[in-house]
Amino acid sequence: MIGAILGYSDLISARPGEEIAFKVSCDGPEHYDATIVRLWSAVDEPEGPGFREAVVDTDANGRYSGRHQPVHAGSWIDIPPSPAFAELSSFTFACAFWPTTPQRGEQVLFGT
């Protein structure tokens, strides 16, 4: 059975020596193979340089047991109360969103 594999890292990038964790959820496969690569170019177009990658030699490369783990997609931030906000005379908030769950009814995009 072919299933979905969804994964993400806890950091968008890391410096040499820094740790980065990967979270993976599998719907179907009992195992998956992971290989860490350095992308030199992900542009695979006729006018572009072409897709280029190099395998990174790391202990993280290998076979892992697959299991379903719920992934709650989305981003959020919790900013604790601060006098700096109470003293503002104006405040601008910008939000770009993609309404993928309208069947859930009203949802909060920003609140205090």
N, C-alpha and C positions, 0 to 999 in steps of 0.2 A: 504494500500500500504506500502510495506517495502522499505525503502530508506536508503541511506548512512548517517552516522553521523561521522564527522571528527572533532577532537578537539586536542588542544595542550595547554600547559601552557606557560606563559611568562618567567618562571624560571624553571630550571631543578630540583631545590630543594629549600627548604626554612627552616629556623630555626624557632623554636617556637616564635610566635608573629609577624613574617614577613608576609606580604601580598603576595599572589600569585594569578594571574588572569588566567582564563581559557577562551579560545576562541573556540567556537563551531559553526559548520556549519551543517545544516540538509537539505538533499534533500529528501523530502517526509513527514517525521513525523511532525505533528503539535506540539508535545510535546516530551520531553525526560526526563528521570529520571537520576539524577547524584548522585553518592555516592562516597565520598572520602574514600580511603582505604590505609592502610599501608601494603606494601608488605614485608612479612618476607622471602618469597622464591617464585620465579616465575619459578623454575625448576620443571617441571612436567614430570620427566623421571623415569623409574623403579629404577635406581641406585641413584637418587637424593632424597632430603628430601621431595619432593612433593610440590604442590602449597599451600602456606599458606598466608592468608591475614587477616587483622583485620579492621573493620569499624571504622573510626575516627568520633567521635561525633562533628559535626560542623554545623553551620547554612547554609553552602553551600550545604549540602545534600538536595535534593528535586526535584520538577518538574519544568521544565523550558519550555518556549515557543520556538519552533524550527523555524528557518528561514535560508534560504540560504545566506551564506556569502562567497564571493570568497576567496579562499585560494591560495596564490601564493607561492607554495612550493619552498624551496631553502634557502640558507644562503648567506649573503653578509656582507662585512665590508667596511666602508669608513674611510680611514686614511688620515687626512689632511696633506698637504705638511709640511715637516720638514727639517731643515738643516742637521739633522742626516742622512737622506736618501741621500741627495745630496753629502755628504762626503764619502759615502761608495765606496770601490773599488770593492766589489763583494756583491752579494745578492742571497740568495736561497729562492725559493718559491716552496712549495709542494701543490699539489691539488689532491684529490681523487674525482672522479665524476662518475655519472651513467647517460649515455646519453639516457634520456627518451623522449626527444623531438627533434630528428634529423630532423623532417619535418619542423621545424622552421628555418632551415638554420644555418648560422654562428652565434655563441653566444660567448660573452666574458667570459673567465674564470679568466683573470687577465689583468689589464690595468693601465696605468698612464696617 
